Amino acid sequence: MKRCPTCNKQVDWQDNPFRPFCSERCKLVDLDKWVSEEYRVPGKAVPTQPDEQSEAENFEETGKLANREEA
């Protein structure tokens, strides 16, 4: 018999609509951990778009807005 990844309770695998979890509750607890970023997939960080403050600071230094072509 397998064990529920959330509560570690033994789970009947066949005819279990919440497989690999023992219940809908454990399934939703697991989903919440992904949504709240408690669980993460390892990898390189994805660069975020610069916020308005960073763009304003860049403009003050260079006189140009980031990622914009001059007309």
C-alpha positions in Angstrom: 0.0 0.0 0.0 1.2 3.5 -0.8 1.3 6.4 1.6 -0.4 9.9 1.3 2.4 12.5 0.6 0.6 15.0 2.8 -0.3 13.1 6.0 1.6 9.8 5.5 -1.6 7.7 6.0 -1.8 4.5 4.0 -3.8 4.9 0.8 -5.7 2.4 -1.2 -4.5 3.1 -4.7 -7.3 1.5 -6.7 -10.6 3.4 -7.1 -9.2 6.4 -5.2 -10.3 9.7 -7.0 -7.7 11.7 -4.9 -4.7 9.4 -5.7 -1.9 9.8 -4.6 -3.6 11.6 -1.7 -5.9 10.0 0.8 -8.6 12.7 0.6 -9.6 15.9 -1.0 -8.4 17.8 2.0 -4.8 16.4 1.6 -4.9 17.2 -2.1 -5.9 20.8 -1.4 -3.2 21.1 1.4 -0.6 20.1 -1.2 -2.0 22.5 -3.8 -1.8 25.4 -1.2 1.9 24.6 -0.6 2.6 25.0 -4.3 0.5 28.1 -4.6 2.1 29.8 -1.6 5.6 28.8 -3.0 6.4 26.6 0.0 7.2 23.9 -2.7 9.5 25.0 -5.5 11.0 23.4 -8.6 14.8 24.0 -8.6 16.3 26.0 -11.4 17.7 29.3 -12.4 15.9 32.4 -11.3 13.8 34.0 -14.0 14.5 37.7 -14.4 11.6 39.9 -13.5 10.6 43.1 -15.4 12.1 46.2 -13.8 9.7 48.0 -11.6 8.9 51.7 -12.1 11.4 52.8 -9.4 14.3 51.0 -11.2 13.2 52.5 -14.5 13.1 56.0 -13.0 16.5 55.6 -11.5 17.9 54.3 -14.8 16.4 57.4 -16.6 18.0 59.7 -14.1 21.4 58.1 -14.7 21.3 57.6 -18.5 18.5 60.0 -19.7 16.9 57.0 -21.5 14.0 54.7 -20.6 14.8 51.0 -20.5 13.8 48.9 -23.5 12.6 51.9 -25.4 13.8 53.1 -28.8 14.5 56.7 -29.4 12.2 58.4 -31.9 
